[in-house]
Amino acid sequence: MKKVFKFLCVAALLAINALGAEVNVYAAANTTYAFPELIKEFNKLHPDAKINLTLGASGGLVTQIQNSAPADIFMAADMGFAQKAYDTGFAVAAPKVYAQGAVAIFSIRDVDFKKGIEVVRGLKAISIANPETAPYGKASIEALKNAKLYDEVEKNIVYAQKISETLSQALSASDVGFIAASALFSEKMAKYKEGTNYIFVPQELYTPIDQGIVLLKHADGNADAKAFYEFILGDKAKEIFKKFGYNVPAK
């Protein structure tokens, strides 16, 4: 009887593995636009795997992970928050760079983008992600400071909780929004034109945004989680990230 029970348990476990596992991915909000294609391509290789995606500001996500959220993979908007997950004992190994992000300034208003980043002068509502929790917000503030504009426009900055919200605000109430450049490569943004609706912030004005990924200890025994982690660091994912305006690290 015990042998039969043991056999049934093993058979059930094998059946579950054959069906594929769920993979809980906690990812920085700037990756929103690339993720449908990333998941589509991964599922071509692992059709039974189910990717559950949670998007948000990196600081908030790492706090959730440290409070026992069931995340298998953490894709941060910088290396610092990914390193924090590792340093506090939640990740299997130190973070690796999966992409390098860029910042753009976007507007639907009649603003003069010929002025470059100085377009922010005189504006009443400048949307920027919270620099305490969103690396793109930190980079945006750094760019304004290096351009000697921050002190002048600080009173007009409206802080969003995450980088995706700066685009929403720029599409509604704000004069301009400092957004993730990746957002410009989504289909819904195709009608907006560089020089008229947006410019890219000169990269010499802010520290490169290396985005880090870690495989978390919660993924122990989850082969699909390990496979997705390796996929994100592989060539196909690099192609997709490039398509959505990221730079990718050389091997």
C-alpha positions as CSV (number, residue, x, y, z in Angstrom):
1,M,0.0,0.0,0.0
2,K,2.8,2.4,0.9
3,K,4.5,1.6,-2.4
4,V,1.4,2.3,-4.3
5,F,0.9,5.6,-2.5
6,K,4.5,6.6,-3.2
7,F,4.1,5.7,-6.8
8,L,1.0,7.9,-7.1
9,C,2.7,10.8,-5.5
10,V,5.7,10.6,-7.9
11,A,3.3,10.2,-10.8
12,A,1.3,13.3,-9.7
13,L,4.5,15.3,-9.4
14,L,5.7,14.3,-12.8
15,A,2.3,15.2,-14.3
16,I,2.5,18.7,-12.7
17,N,6.0,19.2,-14.1
18,A,4.8,18.0,-17.5
19,L,2.1,20.6,-17.5
20,G,4.5,23.4,-16.8
21,A,4.8,25.7,-13.8
22,E,3.7,29.2,-13.1
23,V,6.4,31.8,-13.0
24,N,5.9,34.9,-10.9
25,V,7.9,37.7,-12.5
26,Y,8.2,41.1,-10.6
27,A,9.4,43.6,-13.1
28,A,10.1,47.4,-13.3
29,A,7.3,49.4,-14.9
30,N,9.5,50.5,-17.8
31,T,9.5,46.9,-19.2
32,T,5.7,47.0,-19.7
33,Y,5.8,47.5,-23.4
34,A,8.4,44.8,-24.2
35,F,6.8,42.1,-22.1
36,P,4.0,40.9,-24.4
37,E,6.6,40.0,-27.0
38,L,9.0,38.5,-24.4
39,I,6.3,36.2,-23.1
40,K,5.2,35.3,-26.6
41,E,8.7,34.3,-27.7
42,F,9.3,32.4,-24.4
43,N,6.1,30.4,-24.8
44,K,7.2,29.2,-28.2
45,L,10.0,27.4,-26.4
46,H,8.0,26.6,-23.2
47,P,4.3,26.4,-24.3
48,D,3.0,25.1,-21.0
49,A,4.7,27.7,-18.8
50,K,2.5,30.5,-17.4
51,I,4.2,33.9,-16.8
52,N,2.4,35.9,-14.1
53,L,3.6,39.5,-14.4
54,T,3.6,42.1,-11.6
55,L,4.8,45.6,-12.7
56,G,5.7,48.5,-10.4
57,A,8.4,50.8,-9.1
58,S,11.6,48.8,-8.3
59,G,11.8,50.0,-4.7
60,G,8.2,49.0,-4.0
61,L,8.7,45.6,-5.7
62,V,11.9,44.7,-3.7
63,T,10.0,45.7,-0.5
64,Q,7.3,43.2,-1.4
65,I,9.9,40.5,-2.1
66,Q,11.5,41.2,1.3
67,N,8.0,40.8,2.8
68,S,7.7,37.3,1.4
69,A,5.8,38.0,-1.9
70,P,5.9,34.8,-4.0
71,A,8.2,36.2,-6.7
72,D,10.4,33.9,-8.7
73,I,12.3,36.5,-10.8
74,F,12.9,40.2,-10.1
75,M,13.7,42.5,-13.0
76,A,14.7,45.8,-11.6
77,A,15.1,49.2,-13.3
78,D,18.6,49.5,-12.0
79,M,21.3,47.3,-10.4
80,G,20.9,48.8,-6.9
81,F,17.4,47.3,-6.2
82,A,18.3,44.0,-7.7
83,Q,21.5,43.9,-5.6
84,K,19.4,44.7,-2.5
85,A,17.4,41.6,-3.1
86,Y,20.6,39.6,-3.3
87,D,22.3,41.3,-0.3
88,T,19.3,40.6,1.9
89,G,19.3,36.9,1.1
90,F,16.3,36.6,-1.3
91,A,18.2,35.9,-4.6
92,V,20.2,32.9,-5.7
93,A,23.1,34.8,-7.2
94,A,24.2,38.4,-7.7
95,P,22.3,40.4,-10.4
96,K,23.2,40.5,-14.0
97,V,22.4,43.3,-16.5
98,Y,19.6,42.4,-18.9
99,A,19.2,45.8,-20.5
100,Q,20.2,49.4,-20.3
101,G,17.4,52.0,-20.2
102,A,17.1,55.5,-21.6
103,V,15.1,58.6,-20.6
104,A,12.9,60.7,-22.9
105,I,10.8,63.9,-22.4
106,F,7.3,63.6,-23.9
107,S,4.5,66.1,-24.4
108,I,1.2,66.5,-26.3
109,R,1.4,70.3,-25.6
110,D,2.7,72.9,-27.9
111,V,6.2,73.0,-26.4
112,D,9.4,73.9,-28.2
113,F,11.6,70.7,-28.2
114,K,14.2,72.6,-30.2
115,K,15.3,73.9,-26.8
116,G,16.3,70.4,-25.8
117,I,16.1,69.6,-22.1
118,E,15.7,73.4,-21.5
119,V,12.1,72.9,-22.7
120,V,11.2,72.5,-19.1
121,R,11.8,76.2,-18.3
122,G,8.6,78.0,-17.6
123,L,6.4,75.0,-17.5
124,K,3.9,74.5,-14.6
125,A,3.7,70.7,-14.5
126,I,6.7,68.5,-15.1
127,S,5.9,64.8,-14.4
128,I,8.8,62.7,-13.0
129,A,8.8,59.3,-11.3
130,N,9.6,59.2,-7.6
131,P,13.4,59.2,-7.5
132,E,13.4,57.3,-4.2
133,T,11.7,54.2,-5.6
134,A,12.0,54.6,-9.4
135,P,15.5,54.6,-11.0
136,Y,14.2,56.4,-14.1
137,G,13.0,59.2,-11.8
138,K,16.5,59.3,-10.2
139,A,18.1,59.6,-13.6
140,S,15.6,62.3,-14.6
141,I,16.5,64.4,-11.5
142,E,20.2,63.8,-12.2
143,A,19.8,65.1,-15.8
144,L,18.1,68.2,-14.6
145,K,20.8,68.9,-12.0
146,N,23.6,68.3,-14.5
147,A,21.8,70.7,-17.0
148,K,21.7,73.3,-14.2
149,L,17.9,73.4,-14.4
150,Y,16.8,71.6,-11.2
151,D,16.7,74.5,-8.8
152,E,14.7,76.6,-11.3
153,V,12.0,74.0,-12.0
154,E,11.9,72.0,-8.7
155,K,8.7,73.7,-7.6
156,N,6.9,72.6,-10.8
157,I,7.8,68.9,-10.5
158,V,4.9,66.5,-10.0
159,Y,6.0,63.1,-8.8
160,A,4.5,59.9,-10.0
161,Q,4.8,56.6,-8.1
162,K,6.3,54.8,-11.1
163,I,7.7,55.6,-14.5
164,S,4.6,54.4,-16.5
165,E,2.5,57.0,-14.7
166,T,4.6,59.8,-16.0
167,L,3.5,59.0,-19.5
168,S,-0.2,58.8,-18.4
169,Q,0.2,62.2,-16.8
170,A,1.9,63.7,-19.8
171,L,-1.0,62.4,-21.9
172,S,-3.5,64.2,-19.7
173,A,-2.6,67.0,-17.2
174,S,1.1,67.5,-17.2
175,D,3.0,69.8,-19.6
176,V,5.8,67.3,-20.1
177,G,6.7,63.9,-18.6
178,F,10.1,62.4,-18.2
179,I,9.4,58.9,-19.5
180,A,11.1,55.6,-20.2
181,A,12.2,55.8,-23.9
182,S,10.9,52.2,-24.3
183,A,7.4,53.6,-24.0
184,L,7.8,55.4,-27.3
185,F,8.2,52.0,-29.2
186,S,4.7,50.7,-28.3
187,E,2.1,50.7,-31.1
188,K,-0.2,53.2,-29.4
189,M,2.7,55.8,-29.5
190,A,3.4,55.5,-33.2
191,K,1.5,58.6,-34.0
192,Y,3.8,60.8,-31.9
193,K,6.9,62.2,-33.6
194,E,10.5,62.9,-32.4
195,G,11.2,66.6,-32.2
196,T,7.5,67.4,-32.0
197,N,6.2,65.3,-29.2
198,Y,9.4,64.0,-27.6
199,I,13.1,64.1,-27.4
200,F,15.7,61.8,-25.9
201,V,17.5,63.2,-22.9
202,P,21.2,63.3,-23.7
203,Q,22.8,60.3,-22.1
204,E,25.8,62.3,-20.9
205,L,23.4,64.0,-18.4
206,Y,22.7,60.9,-16.4
207,T,24.4,57.8,-15.2
208,P,23.6,54.8,-17.5
209,I,20.6,52.9,-16.3
210,D,21.9,49.3,-16.1
211,Q,18.8,47.2,-15.3
212,G,19.5,44.1,-13.2
213,I,17.8,40.7,-13.0
214,V,17.9,38.1,-10.2
215,L,16.6,34.6,-9.8
216,L,14.9,34.4,-6.4
217,K,15.1,31.6,-3.9
218,H,11.3,31.2,-4.2
219,A,12.0,29.7,-7.6
220,D,13.8,26.7,-6.2
221,G,12.7,23.6,-8.1
222,N,10.8,25.6,-10.7
223,A,12.5,24.7,-14.0
224,D,10.4,27.1,-16.0
225,A,11.5,30.0,-13.8
226,K,15.1,29.1,-14.4
227,A,14.4,28.8,-18.1
228,F,12.7,32.3,-18.2
229,Y,15.7,33.8,-16.3
230,E,18.1,32.3,-18.9
231,F,15.8,33.4,-21.7
232,I,15.9,37.1,-20.6
233,L,19.7,37.0,-20.6
234,G,19.7,35.3,-24.1
235,D,20.0,36.5,-27.6
236,K,16.3,36.5,-28.5
237,A,15.4,38.7,-25.5
238,K,18.2,41.1,-26.4
239,E,16.7,41.5,-29.9
240,I,13.3,42.3,-28.3
241,F,14.8,44.8,-25.8
242,K,16.7,46.5,-28.7
243,K,13.4,46.8,-30.6
244,F,11.9,48.6,-27.7
245,G,14.6,51.2,-27.4
246,Y,17.0,49.6,-24.9
247,N,20.7,49.1,-25.2
248,V,21.8,45.6,-24.3
249,P,25.0,44.5,-22.7
250,A,27.6,42.7,-24.8
251,K,28.3,39.1,-23.8
